[in-house]
Amino acid sequence: MDSNPTKTVHQSVARQIAELIESGNLKKGDKLPAERALAEKFKVSRSSIREAIKSLAQKNLVESRRGDGTYILADMDADIFDAFTTAFSDQKKRISDIFQFRKVIEPEIAALAAASMDEETLNRMKVIVCDQQMQAQSGKNTSELDASLHHEIAKATGNSIFPEMMQALDRIMKESRSEILQPPARQQASIAAHFKILEAFENRDPALARETMRQHISEVEEAATGRDSSK
């Protein structure tokens, strides 16, 4: 989805590989490092590497050969490089806009949820976060549970509009959430933030819930965009 902002993570990797080709560090006929090595180099998930390579292959810049690896097919001319740069910039701006929206809306949703929290809802949220922790420890992707928690928080406000809004937002963020949360360190950081949010709910503390959610979204934004969202 070239126009979809949710692919910022793998598009960032594709752009960085494209820069290596454009600069001459990677030349026609060169073989790319193995998927695992690239994932470690760029500090992203292997699925992001696969999507990045697929994106480059669609531009006829690389070719994946079954059982052999991925090879550079052509040097990159300035027009192609400019197209990559423009697409990446547009996507980065769009996802930045989404996080700005989330930082305005979700902390207030958390505050409202804290004010109206009941034990049944809180226990349901605890189950989600504990399941998320167990899946992370098993090396599984936890993005669906992450989305479920944010949806439960929206429902806990008692306002029917917020869950609908979060469902729409999740459709936009789905792949990005999956890619961002896949690295183990990012999963653990997200889970730790969720436990802090649950603590604010347990204390029925709207101000703490608001600030904890704001900090959580800022940290996820930094992971997604690579920049300090506090600046």
Salt bridges, closest charged atoms under 4 A:
GLU19 OE2 - ARG15 NH1 2.77
GLU35 OE2 - ARG46 NE 3.00
GLU35 OE2 - ARG50 NH1 2.78
GLU51 OE1 - LYS7 NZ 3.83
GLU51 OE2 - LYS54 NZ 3.37
GLU63 OE1 - ARG65 NE 2.95
ASP68 OD1 - LYS31 NZ 3.81
ASP97 OD1 - LYS93 NZ 2.87
GLU106 OE2 - ARG102 NE 2.40
GLU106 OE1 - HIS150 ND1 2.81
GLU108 OE2 - ARG210 NE 2.87
GLU119 OE2 - ARG204 NH2 2.92
GLU120 OE2 - ARG124 NH1 3.88
ASP146 OD1 - HIS150 NE2 3.96
ASP146 OD1 - ARG177 NE 2.64
ASP146 OD2 - HIS194 NE2 3.30
GLU152 OE1 - ARG124 NE 3.13
GLU152 OE2 - LYS155 NZ 3.61
ASP170 OD1 - ARG177 NH1 2.30
GLU179 OE2 - HIS10 ND1 3.65
GLU202 OE2 - LYS126 NZ 2.91
GLU211 OE2 - ARG214 NH2 2.70
GLU221 OE1 - LYS103 NZ 2.86
GLU221 OE2 - ARG227 NH2 3.24
